[in-house]
Amino acid sequence: MTTQMNRTTLGALSAALLLLGGATQAAEPVTYWAQSKGSKITVAGGSTMHAWKIEATLIGGTIKIPADFPLDGKSTEIKTLPEVNARIPVRNMKSGKEKMDNVTMQAMNQPKHKYISYKLTKMTAKAGKPMEYDTQGDITINGVTKNIAMPVKMEPLQGGNQLRVTGDVAMKMSDFKVAAPKLTVLGVGLVVDDEIKVSLDWLTSQR
């Protein structure tokens, strides 16, 4: 009888371990990797002469979506924060004008600080707006890290195999110790405004 009880107990324990193993496997996060094409970040601003913008089409990094994250947009409850880490090579930022690009690289100390990096720290769903969120994250530019607030939208594509993230945020270059670039165009001095607008369009995909 004791042997039978031991066998029953062992069988129940084995079943529980199998169920636990299945639950653990199901709870694994899904990782979305940055794509080499289809992404763009735009930095736009003004100056004493005209508006300007520079763009980068290379955004590296990953987005890890927890198993309990409402990626279908049916819920606004976020139990576990996604892990978002992005990195942009400063050298990839181009205006189409070599002189402006050189001045921009100097202002951002590109030889020393080669990347702009970002890490998500907080995320809250917007009521009544599926897949739209208010976020906060640590961004590092020119070796200076600041926490910024940015509203974003997440859009699952190709049946959830891809994930596009878009958003806009206003920033000041001086907050990151980036001196506003100064140029001379046709003999006229041009001073770039301190405030800029950053627009993100990031395409990621499961491997």
Backbone as CSV, one residue per row, in Angstrom:
resi,resn,N_x,N_y,N_z,CA_x,CA_y,CA_z,C_x,C_y,C_z
1,MET,0.836,-1.195,0.000,0.000,0.000,0.000,0.878,1.256,0.000
2,THR,1.953,1.191,0.804,2.879,2.318,0.859,3.533,2.548,-0.491
3,THR,3.897,1.426,-1.152,4.517,1.515,-2.473,3.568,2.160,-3.465
4,GLN,2.275,1.757,-3.394,1.268,2.311,-4.292,1.123,3.819,-4.063
5,MET,1.128,4.217,-2.772,1.004,5.638,-2.448,2.206,6.420,-2.970
6,ASN,3.382,5.810,-2.848,4.591,6.473,-3.337,4.523,6.663,-4.850
7,ARG,4.007,5.624,-5.531,3.889,5.711,-6.980,2.884,6.796,-7.366
8,THR,1.780,6.840,-6.622,0.755,7.859,-6.902,1.308,9.261,-6.680
9,THR,2.026,9.413,-5.564,2.623,10.712,-5.257,3.650,11.119,-6.309
10,LEU,4.472,10.147,-6.731,5.489,10.401,-7.738,4.851,10.798,-9.063
11,GLY,3.746,10.100,-9.392,3.048,10.413,-10.640,2.463,11.812,-10.618
12,ALA,1.873,12.175,-9.474,1.287,13.514,-9.348,2.358,14.588,-9.428
13,LEU,3.515,14.319,-8.800,4.617,15.275,-8.821,5.155,15.442,-10.237
14,SER,5.272,14.348,-10.960,5.765,14.408,-12.339,4.826,15.224,-13.216
15,ALA,3.520,14.995,-13.028,2.525,15.737,-13.813,2.599,17.231,-13.507
16,ALA,2.769,17.543,-12.226,2.859,18.950,-11.829,4.086,19.611,-12.429
17,LEU,5.209,18.869,-12.455,6.434,19.412,-13.031,6.286,19.645,-14.521
18,LEU,5.586,18.719,-15.198,5.353,18.879,-16.632,4.492,20.101,-16.906
19,LEU,3.462,20.276,-16.086,2.582,21.440,-16.256,3.341,22.727,-15.976
20,LEU,4.185,22.699,-14.930,4.967,23.866,-14.582,5.952,24.204,-15.688
21,GLY,6.553,23.160,-16.250,7.493,23.369,-17.347,6.806,23.973,-18.547
22,GLY,5.593,23.505,-18.843,4.835,24.052,-19.967,4.456,25.488,-19.722
23,ALA,4.065,25.791,-18.487,3.687,27.169,-18.150,4.880,28.097,-18.242
24,THR,6.046,27.590,-17.782,7.254,28.402,-17.849,7.629,28.701,-19.287
25,GLN,7.513,27.710,-20.149,7.844,27.881,-21.547,6.895,28.885,-22.199
26,ALA,5.614,28.789,-21.862,4.619,29.676,-22.452,4.817,31.113,-22.003
27,ALA,5.447,31.292,-20.824,5.605,32.630,-20.265,6.859,33.343,-20.768
28,GLU,7.621,32.707,-21.644,8.839,33.329,-22.146,8.513,34.550,-22.994
29,PRO,9.294,35.628,-22.874,9.038,36.823,-23.676,9.367,36.596,-25.153
30,VAL,8.777,37.409,-25.988,9.043,37.359,-27.426,9.973,38.521,-27.771
31,THR,11.085,38.218,-28.422,12.057,39.246,-28.762,11.895,39.696,-30.209
32,TYR,11.800,41.009,-30.373,11.761,41.619,-31.704,13.101,42.316,-31.934
33,TRP,13.715,42.014,-33.075,15.040,42.547,-33.387,14.928,43.673,-34.410
34,ALA,15.769,44.678,-34.271,15.787,45.791,-35.217,16.090,45.288,-36.620
35,GLN,15.410,45.862,-37.603,15.624,45.501,-38.995,16.587,46.488,-39.666
36,SER,17.329,45.984,-40.642,18.314,46.834,-41.323,17.652,47.834,-42.267
37,LYS,16.392,47.560,-42.640,15.661,48.467,-43.518,14.260,48.717,-42.951
38,GLY,13.713,49.872,-43.287,12.340,50.166,-42.886,12.206,51.054,-41.669
39,SER,13.344,51.476,-41.077,13.308,52.345,-39.899,13.861,53.728,-40.238
40,LYS,13.445,54.717,-39.465,13.971,56.068,-39.673,13.748,56.897,-38.416
41,ILE,14.743,57.678,-38.068,14.592,58.664,-37.006,14.945,60.022,-37.593
42,THR,14.075,61.001,-37.372,14.251,62.318,-37.953,14.399,63.358,-36.850
43,VAL,15.404,64.201,-36.981,15.616,65.319,-36.065,15.388,66.601,-36.857
44,ALA,14.415,67.391,-36.433,14.073,68.610,-37.169,14.147,69.815,-36.244
45,GLY,14.512,70.950,-36.812,14.620,72.168,-36.019,14.593,73.400,-36.894
46,GLY,14.850,74.527,-36.284,14.865,75.792,-37.004,16.205,76.474,-36.850
47,SER,16.347,77.613,-37.505,17.569,78.400,-37.427,17.250,79.849,-37.746
48,THR,18.279,80.691,-37.739,18.065,82.098,-38.061,17.774,82.302,-39.539
49,MET,17.915,81.225,-40.351,17.654,81.364,-41.788,16.492,80.497,-42.273
50,HIS,16.504,79.236,-41.895,15.486,78.319,-42.418,15.391,77.066,-41.556
51,ALA,14.350,76.296,-41.820,14.186,75.019,-41.113,15.187,74.005,-41.655
52,TRP,15.482,72.989,-40.857,16.437,71.960,-41.265,16.031,70.619,-40.662
53,LYS,16.599,69.542,-41.184,16.389,68.224,-40.597,17.528,67.296,-40.966
54,ILE,17.784,66.353,-40.085,18.730,65.279,-40.359,18.033,63.951,-40.066
55,GLU,18.449,62.913,-40.774,17.786,61.611,-40.629,18.805,60.490,-40.465
56,ALA,18.379,59.471,-39.749,19.166,58.240,-39.632,18.250,57.070,-39.967
57,THR,18.728,56.143,-40.752,17.912,55.001,-41.161,18.372,53.704,-40.506
58,LEU,19.313,53.824,-39.586,19.821,52.636,-38.891,19.557,52.769,-37.398
59,ILE,18.624,51.955,-36.893,18.305,51.923,-35.461,18.491,50.485,-34.987
60,GLY,19.497,50.242,-34.191,19.750,48.906,-33.691,19.045,48.651,-32.371
61,GLY,19.079,47.397,-31.921,18.520,47.080,-30.607,17.420,46.042,-30.648
62,THR,16.743,45.868,-29.519,15.696,44.857,-29.386,14.538,45.367,-28.537
63,ILE,13.391,44.706,-28.735,12.214,44.910,-27.891,11.789,43.530,-27.396
64,LYS,11.791,43.322,-26.079,11.346,42.047,-25.502,9.950,42.244,-24.926
65,ILE,8.986,41.575,-25.542,7.598,41.691,-25.120,7.243,40.555,-24.165
66,PRO,6.853,40.849,-22.922,6.479,39.793,-21.968,5.247,39.034,-22.445
67,ALA,5.110,37.795,-21.976,3.982,36.962,-22.384,2.651,37.557,-21.953
68,ASP,2.643,38.333,-20.859,1.379,38.894,-20.366,1.103,40.303,-20.903
69,PHE,1.911,40.758,-21.863,1.700,42.101,-22.409,0.551,42.085,-23.419
70,PRO,-0.396,43.036,-23.326,-1.574,43.038,-24.216,-1.243,43.551,-25.615
71,LEU,-0.485,42.753,-26.376,-0.058,43.175,-27.701,-1.211,43.214,-28.699
72,ASP,-2.358,42.589,-28.343,-3.519,42.623,-29.226,-4.339,43.900,-29.035
73,GLY,-3.982,44.716,-28.056,-4.668,45.976,-27.842,-6.015,45.854,-27.150
74,LYS,-6.363,44.653,-26.694,-7.671,44.448,-26.069,-7.702,44.860,-24.595
75,SER,-6.535,45.070,-24.026,-6.463,45.446,-22.620,-5.493,46.607,-22.450
76,THR,-5.696,47.415,-21.410,-4.780,48.518,-21.128,-3.917,48.234,-19.902
77,GLU,-4.055,47.025,-19.350,-3.291,46.670,-18.160,-1.906,46.160,-18.544
78,ILE,-0.880,46.811,-18.019,0.493,46.392,-18.264,1.064,45.835,-16.967
79,LYS,1.161,44.511,-16.892,1.664,43.868,-15.685,3.188,43.851,-15.657
80,THR,3.784,43.613,-16.817,5.232,43.520,-16.918,5.727,44.477,-17.998
81,LEU,6.713,45.273,-17.671,7.231,46.268,-18.605,8.085,45.604,-19.693
82,PRO,7.834,45.931,-20.954,8.705,45.417,-22.023,10.133,45.923,-21.832
83,GLU,11.096,45.146,-22.290,12.494,45.590,-22.264,12.813,46.201,-23.624
84,VAL,13.032,47.483,-23.633,13.322,48.181,-24.888,14.708,48.803,-24.797
85,ASN,15.579,48.398,-25.713,16.924,48.956,-25.796,17.206,49.298,-27.254
86,ALA,17.486,50.560,-27.519,17.756,50.997,-28.891,19.081,51.746,-28.942
87,ARG,19.705,51.686,-30.122,20.995,52.364,-30.293,21.115,52.884,-31.721
88,ILE,21.516,54.153,-31.852,21.620,54.798,-33.159,23.049,55.295,-33.360
89,PRO,23.729,54.874,-34.430,25.063,55.402,-34.709,24.972,56.874,-35.104
90,VAL,25.681,57.736,-34.417,25.657,59.161,-34.730,26.124,59.392,-36.160
91,ARG,27.082,58.613,-36.609,27.629,58.756,-37.959,26.575,58.522,-39.035
92,ASN,25.519,57.807,-38.692,24.468,57.497,-39.669,23.497,58.665,-39.873
93,MET,23.604,59.702,-39.056,22.688,60.833,-39.152,23.148,61.778,-40.261
94,LYS,22.292,61.967,-41.275,22.676,62.727,-42.464,21.622,63.780,-42.811
95,SER,22.109,64.910,-43.324,21.214,65.976,-43.768,21.182,66.089,-45.288
96,GLY,22.133,65.452,-45.940,22.253,65.602,-47.387,23.202,66.730,-47.757
97,LYS,23.717,67.426,-46.733,24.664,68.518,-46.961,25.912,68.237,-46.143
98,GLU,27.013,68.015,-46.835,28.240,67.572,-46.173,28.722,68.549,-45.106
99,LYS,28.631,69.852,-45.381,29.115,70.848,-44.424,28.318,70.785,-43.131
100,MET,26.996,70.683,-43.238,26.154,70.592,-42.053,26.417,69.293,-41.297
101,ASP,26.620,68.212,-42.034,26.895,66.926,-41.387,28.185,66.985,-40.570
102,ASN,29.216,67.612,-41.130,30.498,67.718,-40.423,30.344,68.534,-39.143
103,VAL,29.588,69.640,-39.220,29.369,70.478,-38.047,28.569,69.723,-36.995
104,THR,27.574,68.934,-37.448,26.753,68.139,-36.532,27.591,67.100,-35.800
105,MET,28.494,66.423,-36.536,29.365,65.424,-35.915,30.263,66.069,-34.858
106,GLN,30.741,67.270,-35.155,31.573,67.985,-34.188,30.782,68.356,-32.940
107,ALA,29.577,68.891,-33.141,28.749,69.334,-32.017,28.381,68.182,-31.100
108,MET,28.212,66.978,-31.669,27.808,65.816,-30.881,28.999,64.984,-30.400
109,ASN,30.218,65.492,-30.662,31.431,64.779,-30.230,31.430,63.332,-30.716
110,GLN,31.122,63.165,-31.990,30.973,61.825,-32.560,32.195,60.920,-32.376
111,PRO,33.417,61.433,-32.515,34.558,60.526,-32.321,34.589,59.889,-30.933
112,LYS,34.096,60.624,-29.918,34.114,60.116,-28.543,32.822,59.398,-28.183
113,HIS,31.687,59.959,-28.591,30.382,59.374,-28.268,29.712,58.944,-29.572
114,LYS,29.966,57.717,-29.953,29.583,57.239,-31.285,28.114,56.859,-31.414
115,TYR,27.430,56.683,-30.288,26.043,56.200,-30.347,25.110,57.036,-29.476
116,ILE,23.868,57.083,-29.899,22.760,57.547,-29.073,22.058,56.283,-28.580
117,SER,21.808,56.166,-27.286,21.169,54.957,-26.760,19.911,55.313,-25.979
118,TYR,18.998,54.336,-25.911,17.721,54.550,-25.223,17.297,53.274,-24.513
119,LYS,16.744,53.437,-23.288,16.218,52.307,-22.522,14.890,52.710,-21.883
120,LEU,13.848,51.911,-22.112,12.524,52.186,-21.551,12.526,51.983,-20.045
121,THR,11.904,52.938,-19.306,11.829,52.822,-17.846,10.391,52.812,-17.317
122,LYS,9.434,53.311,-18.102,8.043,53.359,-17.652,7.113,53.386,-18.856
123,MET,5.925,52.773,-18.690,4.975,52.694,-19.801,3.557,52.604,-19.264
124,THR,2.671,53.492,-19.753,1.279,53.511,-19.334,0.384,53.574,-20.557
125,ALA,-0.606,52.685,-20.616,-1.517,52.670,-21.764,-2.453,53.873,-21.719
126,LYS,-2.772,54.418,-22.902,-3.711,55.528,-22.997,-5.135,54.988,-23.066
127,ALA,-5.992,55.465,-22.202,-7.375,54.999,-22.157,-8.104,55.339,-23.457
128,GLY,-8.777,54.334,-24.023,-9.563,54.546,-25.229,-8.751,54.632,-26.499
129,LYS,-7.441,54.406,-26.409,-6.573,54.460,-27.590,-5.714,53.199,-27.641
130,PRO,-6.244,52.131,-28.261,-5.527,50.859,-28.297,-4.122,50.989,-28.891
131,MET,-3.168,50.384,-28.227,-1.775,50.327,-28.660,-1.068,51.682,-28.645
132,GLU,-1.627,52.652,-27.896,-0.949,53.932,-27.707,-0.565,54.074,-26.242
133,TYR,0.645,54.581,-26.005,1.178,54.591,-24.651,1.922,55.896,-24.340
134,ASP,1.910,56.265,-23.072,2.795,57.306,-22.558,3.995,56.587,-21.964
135,THR,5.175,56.945,-22.432,6.371,56.245,-21.972,7.399,57.211,-21.398
136,GLN,8.283,56.659,-20.605,9.460,57.368,-20.126,10.669,56.471,-20.339
137,GLY,11.786,57.095,-20.651,12.975,56.304,-20.884,14.240,57.119,-20.730
138,ASP,15.342,56.428,-20.503,16.649,57.072,-20.368,17.323,57.132,-21.736
139,ILE,17.601,58.339,-22.200,18.291,58.507,-23.469,19.653,59.131,-23.207
140,THR,20.665,58.606,-23.879,22.032,59.098,-23.709,22.527,59.689,-25.018
141,ILE,22.859,60.967,-24.983,23.384,61.692,-26.136,24.631,62.441,-25.690
142,ASN,25.693,62.328,-26.454,26.936,63.027,-26.132,27.423,62.672,-24.729
143,GLY,27.144,61.444,-24.302,27.586,60.978,-22.992,26.739,61.452,-21.833
144,VAL,25.663,62.197,-22.114,24.776,62.720,-21.079,23.455,61.948,-21.106
145,THR,23.011,61.466,-19.956,21.774,60.685,-19.876,20.671,61.503,-19.219
146,LYS,19.504,61.530,-19.874,18.328,62.220,-19.347,17.127,61.293,-19.488
147,ASN,16.163,61.444,-18.582,14.908,60.691,-18.685,13.894,61.549,-19.424
148,ILE,13.353,61.043,-20.512,12.425,61.812,-21.332,11.068,61.123,-21.403
149,ALA,10.026,61.915,-21.579,8.663,61.395,-21.756,8.315,61.464,-23.238
150,MET,7.750,60.364,-23.766,7.413,60.332,-25.185,6.170,59.460,-25.419
151,PRO,5.131,60.001,-26.033,3.987,59.176,-26.411,4.358,58.325,-27.627
152,VAL,3.993,57.052,-27.602,4.326,56.161,-28.714,3.121,55.320,-29.117
153,LYS,3.196,54.788,-30.315,2.193,53.848,-30.806,2.901,52.589,-31.259
154,MET,2.370,51.435,-30.860,2.931,50.149,-31.271,1.959,49.488,-32.233
155,GLU,2.488,49.031,-33.358,1.637,48.451,-34.401,2.159,47.069,-34.813
156,PRO,1.486,45.982,-34.400,1.884,44.651,-34.848,1.606,44.496,-36.349
157,LEU,2.554,43.899,-37.070,2.421,43.686,-38.512,2.674,42.221,-38.841
158,GLN,2.200,41.802,-40.004,2.422,40.433,-40.487,2.042,39.392,-39.445
159,GLY,0.819,39.535,-38.909,0.319,38.572,-37.940,1.067,38.572,-36.626
160,GLY,1.713,39.692,-36.305,2.462,39.772,-35.057,3.926,39.435,-35.195
161,ASN,4.363,39.052,-36.394,5.769,38.721,-36.600,6.650,39.968,-36.568
162,GLN,6.070,41.105,-36.955,6.798,42.365,-36.917,6.107,43.331,-35.963
163,LEU,6.879,44.306,-35.494,6.343,45.314,-34.588,6.944,46.669,-34.959
164,ARG,6.060,47.628,-35.272,6.506,48.975,-35.606,6.176,49.904,-34.441
165,VAL,7.150,50.726,-34.060,6.976,51.689,-32.971,7.206,53.085,-33.529
166,THR,6.241,53.980,-33.306,6.374,55.359,-33.771,6.123,56.317,-32.607
167,GLY,6.744,57.492,-32.668,6.555,58.487,-31.619,7.289,59.774,-31.926
168,ASP,6.942,60.826,-31.199,7.577,62.137,-31.361,7.872,62.723,-29.985
169,VAL,8.958,63.482,-29.905,9.298,64.138,-28.640,10.085,65.416,-28.921
170,ALA,9.815,66.466,-28.150,10.574,67.713,-28.242,11.708,67.671,-27.227
171,MET,12.877,68.132,-27.630,14.047,68.104,-26.771,14.865,69.373,-26.975
172,LYS,15.836,69.592,-26.089,16.767,70.703,-26.237,18.192,70.154,-26.307
173,MET,18.941,70.613,-27.297,20.309,70.139,-27.459,21.168,70.489,-26.240
174,SER,20.908,71.660,-25.655,21.715,72.096,-24.517,21.573,71.180,-23.308
175,ASP,20.442,70.445,-23.215,20.261,69.504,-22.106,21.297,68.386,-22.153
176,PHE,21.862,68.162,-23.345,22.840,67.086,-23.526,24.230,67.652,-23.832
177,LYS,24.409,68.933,-23.480,25.683,69.610,-23.677,26.127,69.601,-25.137
178,VAL,25.131,69.645,-26.028,25.407,69.760,-27.462,25.239,71.232,-27.839
179,ALA,26.324,71.873,-28.227,26.266,73.283,-28.600,25.549,73.434,-29.934
180,ALA,24.636,74.405,-30.020,23.909,74.623,-31.272,24.900,74.924,-32.388
181,PRO,24.895,74.122,-33.469,25.857,74.329,-34.556,25.732,75.723,-35.176
182,LYS,26.877,76.268,-35.585,26.902,77.552,-36.269,27.541,77.367,-37.641
183,LEU,26.872,77.897,-38.662,27.340,77.755,-40.034,27.373,79.109,-40.714
184,THR,28.134,79.174,-41.784,28.124,80.353,-42.643,27.655,79.917,-44.019
185,VAL,26.534,80.463,-44.463,25.954,80.115,-45.756,25.920,81.358,-46.629
186,LEU,26.673,81.316,-47.747,26.757,82.457,-48.666,27.167,83.737,-47.927
187,GLY,28.086,83.565,-47.002,28.603,84.703,-46.262,27.732,85.172,-45.115
188,VAL,26.617,84.501,-44.901,25.688,84.888,-43.837,25.763,83.865,-42.706
189,GLY,25.918,84.349,-41.479,25.982,83.452,-40.333,24.634,82.822,-40.033
190,LEU,24.643,81.533,-39.736,23.420,80.780,-39.434,23.571,80.137,-38.067
191,VAL,22.626,80.417,-37.178,22.649,79.828,-35.840,21.439,78.908,-35.687
192,VAL,21.687,77.680,-35.285,20.633,76.677,-35.151,19.925,76.832,-33.812
193,ASP,18.584,76.721,-33.822,17.797,76.804,-32.595,18.142,75.659,-31.648
194,ASP,18.026,75.919,-30.369,18.334,74.913,-29.356,17.285,73.789,-29.330
195,GLU,16.006,74.143,-29.491,14.942,73.132,-29.412,14.816,72.350,-30.713
196,ILE,14.651,71.051,-30.592,14.497,70.170,-31.750,13.310,69.237,-31.541
197,LYS,12.833,68.663,-32.626,11.775,67.653,-32.558,12.327,66.344,-33.117
198,VAL,12.191,65.289,-32.354,12.676,63.970,-32.761,11.488,63.075,-33.070
199,SER,11.471,62.502,-34.267,10.395,61.602,-34.696,10.968,60.215,-34.943
200,LEU,10.349,59.227,-34.326,10.821,57.840,-34.394,9.877,56.977,-35.212
201,ASP,10.438,56.155,-36.092,9.690,55.146,-36.837,10.589,53.909,-36.892
202,TRP,10.331,52.951,-35.980,11.243,51.824,-35.770,10.566,50.509,-36.110
203,LEU,11.126,49.788,-37.051,10.585,48.493,-37.469,11.427,47.364,-36.886
204,THR,10.780,46.447,-36.165,11.464,45.294,-35.584,10.750,44.005,-36.011
205,SER,11.441,42.889,-35.883,10.883,41.619,-36.330,11.416,40.457,-35.494
206,GLN,10.579,39.422,-35.343,11.045,38.187,-34.709,11.998,37.479,-35.657
207,ARG,12.938,36.748,-35.100,13.886,36.000,-35.947,13.371,34.609,-36.231
